[in-house]
Amino acid sequence: MLEVNELHASIDDNDILKGINLSVSPGEIHAIMGPNGSGKSTLANVLAGHPSFTVTSGTATLNKDDLLSMLPEERARAGVFLCFQHPVEVPGVRLDHFMRAGYNAIKKSNGEDEIDVLKFDRMLNEKVKVVEMDRNLIKRAVNEGFSGGEKKRNEILQMAVYEPTLSILDEPDSGLDVDALRIVANGINQLHTPSNSILLVTHYQRILNYVVPDKVHVLINGRIVKSGGKDLAKQIEEQGYDWIEADIQARK
């Protein structure tokens, strides 16, 4: 589904990604871990098409289509969804109106009929249950006055509504207490199917106790330097990244 080959990217002439290679098949969950400043969020933003980042070389394809040549909105219509690490507030734009506009844009791009307000509202009532979200929140402006946990639940709610092919979740666990983490993780698990894939960026093992990855990749200094199964995340939790960095130095 997703193929990334020797991807290099920069921001303000600073090289961040220095040759990313990644292959994600339908139905797989891949976790991206690494110390601060290693390039994890940059990778997420580059795949989603954030305009602040410049791809200097390499390729990325989604279902064999050139992802890097698409505008951000084209990537979204093709099935790419980015869960923000720091969701922003959008005053004056009601959350349910915002999501219906996005939902209908996807429908229209697929040659399908748009959905009316009543049908969307019924559908949204079911999706809200996935993240155990207060129904009143979706009548408010996007993220305005939301707690950190409510903002993260809102991100997963949008994932439930848009039904993306590839979900890129940039630290969906950051700032969450135990109960909010469980709810967010359960929502992710409910939305995962054999036909869609998840790229989950995280600092910590704890969310991987709930959302079990097929593969774990360690990103250090703009490169994926080690890959393994879920046990790799547990080893990182216990030992940190020093042993991996020491191994890299030893091989030079």
Buried (B, 14 or more C-beta within 10 A) or exposed (E): BBBBBEBBBBBEEEBBBBBBBBEBEBBBBBBBBBBEEBBBBBBBBBBBBBEEBBBBEBBBBBEEEEBBEBEBEBBBBBBBBBBBBEBEEEEEBBBBBBBBEBBBBBBEEEEEEBBEEEEBEEBBEEBBEBBBBEEEBBEBBBBBEBEBBBBBBBBBBBBBBBBBBBBBBBBBBBBBEEEBBBBBBBBBBEBBEEEBBBBBBBBBBBBBBBBEBBBBBBBBBBBBBBEBEBEBBBBBBEEEBEEBBEEBEEEE
